[in-house]
Amino acid sequence: MGVLRWRALLDAEISGSSSQPLSKLDPEILTALRLGTYQLRWLTRIPARAAINESVELVKRARKRSAAPFVNAVLRKLTSAVSEELRSQPFEVVGDSPQTIADRSAHPLWLVQRWVQAYGLESTRRIAGHNQSIKITAVRLRHPQAEAQLRTEGIDLIPGGLLAAARRVQGGDITNTATFRSELCVIQDEASQLVAAMLGTGAQILDCCAAPGGKTLALADHNPKSRIIAAELHSHRARLLRSLVQAHHPAGERETGNIYVVAADACHLPFVNNFDRILVDAPCSGTGTLSRNPEIKWRLTEKDLSDLHRRQLEIVRSAMAQLTAGGRLFYSTCSLEREENEDVVEQVLAENKAYRVVPCEVELKRLQLEGELTCQDLSSLTSGPYLRTLPGVHPCDGFFCAILERMELLAE
């Protein structure tokens, strides 16, 4: 994770000590150099000689023995340039331009430039800084006794930043607890919890892109008597989702509570339009989750955003056809990019006059009155009629949500 977070900075340091361009190095050699450089620069408890030796051994095991002297030389040169004082200094995201923020925080410049334009310089610094930090684990409590049981099992919890049912883990491994294994709590980011809570109640609910299932379970917890259809395109992910549902309802596959898992393409849903609540948690770039998925920033391109936009449009159009009059569709992503968020909503609304946007503040106020939402500053959670959370600005991932309501058709 450290190498993935800081890859651009690591490459810059390696390049300054390498006699060969990085583009000419085999992937195994470059990976070993990155691992060694990260240990030399960040992991102060690892002796330099151990970091160098391990990288050399990795190259040998990758059947690149001829490159072992080269790796040894590069890392030894880096060692002489990195003092113990420098190793102990944490990086801070500073800078008054997109270029300096990108360089200092190891982010692609094109991504930082977009964020500065959309959210401003200060918010971009906070986003980039958050992305380079170890993300705190957030959980959703599913049972009144869950918190007390977790504490008896040695888990140190503090309240969530947004929701009454959310807690943040300060200490201990929650995955090793009986409380977690018995499904009395689930690991789920607070922004993800918030989107599911905003959906409210409905008799017939469709979750279009359901895997891995965190929001599906939250919908079921909020709507224990509703019929919930969880659709997933990939059959293997549908099987995993079905296993998750069965774990929460161990009576067997034919008695899985109120959740019904279907392997189906969200662009071509095999249903009749009878849903009063639909969640479209669309496949997206994931740029709001870089603190736990840092590899995204190295593989994502601007062209990908256009491709994702087209896919998201297809899914929303298909889902809108399944909505009853007066029903609501909740469109969400964990992306910070306009093409995947506002642009999708504005395009589908321009195409179909039977729908309108419901301000997300309406549902946030409801949650606040019901005691579910503990955040008092609702304006900080919205951008126009939409929900917008920013990592580093809010205590959660970056999420977007829009509410589309199908209106009764007027008689001509």
ABEGO torsion letter per residue (X at the ends): XAAAAAAAAAAAAAAAABABBAAABBAAAAAAAAAAAAAAAABAABBAAAAAAAAAAAAAAAGAAAAAAAAAAAAAAAAAABBAAAAABBBBBBEABAAAAAAAAGBBAAAAAAAAAAAEAAAAAAAAAAAABBBBBBBBBABAAAAAAAAAAGBBBBBBAABAABBBBABEBAAABAAAAAGABBBBBAAAAAAAAAAEBBABBBBABAOAGAAAAAAAAABAABBBBBBBABAAAAAAAAAAAAAABAAEAABAEABBBBBBBAABBABBBABABBBBBBBBAGAAAAAABAAAAAABBAAAAAAAAAAAAAAAAAAAAABBBGBBBBBBBABABAAABAAAAAAAAAABAABBBBBAAAAAAAAAAAGABABABAAAABBEABBBBBBGABBBBBBBBBBBBBBBBBBX
